[in-house]
Amino acid sequence: MLGLGYVLGEAVSRAVNRRRGRTYQWMGLGSVAIATLPLLLSALGDFSIGGLFRLAAVGIAMAVAWSRLAP
Protein backbone atom coordinates (compact mmCIF):
# COMPACT_ATOMS: atom_id res chain seq x y z
CA MET A 1 0.00 0.00 0.00
CA LEU A 2 2.97 2.29 0.47
CA GLY A 3 3.79 1.79 -3.18
CA LEU A 4 0.21 2.45 -4.27
CA GLY A 5 0.13 5.74 -2.37
CA TYR A 6 3.49 6.75 -3.79
CA VAL A 7 2.56 5.87 -7.37
CA LEU A 8 -0.81 7.64 -7.25
CA GLY A 9 0.68 10.72 -5.59
CA GLU A 10 3.39 10.86 -8.23
CA ALA A 11 0.85 10.33 -11.02
CA VAL A 12 -1.25 13.27 -9.82
CA SER A 13 1.91 15.36 -9.47
CA ARG A 14 2.97 14.61 -13.05
CA ALA A 15 -0.54 15.17 -14.38
CA VAL A 16 -0.55 18.72 -13.00
CA ASN A 17 3.02 19.54 -14.10
CA ARG A 18 4.66 18.95 -10.70
CA ARG A 19 2.48 21.47 -8.90
CA ARG A 20 1.74 20.98 -5.24
CA GLY A 21 -0.99 22.21 -2.97
CA ARG A 22 -4.08 21.41 -0.97
CA THR A 23 -6.32 20.87 -4.03
CA TYR A 24 -3.90 18.34 -5.48
CA GLN A 25 -3.61 16.61 -2.12
CA TRP A 26 -7.39 16.06 -2.15
CA MET A 27 -7.10 14.73 -5.70
CA GLY A 28 -4.50 12.25 -4.48
CA LEU A 29 -6.76 11.13 -1.63
CA GLY A 30 -9.64 10.67 -4.04
CA SER A 31 -7.53 8.61 -6.41
CA VAL A 32 -6.43 6.30 -3.58
CA ALA A 33 -10.03 5.99 -2.36
CA ILE A 34 -11.26 5.08 -5.85
CA ALA A 35 -8.40 2.64 -6.43
CA THR A 36 -9.06 0.85 -3.13
CA LEU A 37 -12.87 1.06 -3.14
CA PRO A 38 -13.45 -2.73 -3.18
CA LEU A 39 -10.96 -3.15 -0.34
CA LEU A 40 -12.62 -0.34 1.63
CA LEU A 41 -16.09 -1.77 1.18
CA SER A 42 -15.02 -5.24 2.27
CA ALA A 43 -13.18 -3.80 5.29
CA LEU A 44 -16.18 -1.74 6.38
CA GLY A 45 -18.45 -4.78 6.17
CA ASP A 46 -16.07 -6.98 8.14
CA PHE A 47 -15.75 -6.43 11.88
CA SER A 48 -12.52 -8.29 12.53
CA ILE A 49 -8.82 -7.67 12.95
CA GLY A 50 -8.32 -8.26 9.21
CA GLY A 51 -10.81 -5.48 8.44
CA LEU A 52 -8.94 -3.11 10.73
CA PHE A 53 -5.65 -3.94 9.04
CA ARG A 54 -7.19 -3.28 5.62
CA LEU A 55 -8.49 0.09 6.81
CA ALA A 56 -5.07 0.91 8.24
CA ALA A 57 -3.40 -0.06 4.96
CA VAL A 58 -5.70 2.24 2.99
CA GLY A 59 -5.01 5.01 5.51
CA ILE A 60 -1.28 4.55 5.03
CA ALA A 61 -1.67 4.74 1.24
CA MET A 62 -3.69 7.94 1.63
CA ALA A 63 -1.07 9.46 3.95
CA VAL A 64 1.73 8.69 1.48
CA ALA A 65 -0.22 10.23 -1.43
CA TRP A 66 -1.01 13.29 0.73
CA SER A 67 2.65 13.76 1.66
CA ARG A 68 3.81 13.42 -1.98
CA LEU A 69 1.67 16.43 -2.90
CA ALA A 70 2.41 18.60 0.13
CA PRO A 71 3.60 22.13 -0.66
HUPE-V171498 format. One line per field, one symbol per residue. ss: DSSP state (~ for helix, > for strand, _ for the rest). A space follows every 10 residues. Layout:
ss = ???
This chain:
ss = _~~~~~~~~~ ~~~~~_____ _~~~~~~~~~ ~~~~~_~~~~ ~~~~~___~~ ~~~~~~~~~~ ~~~~~~~~__ _
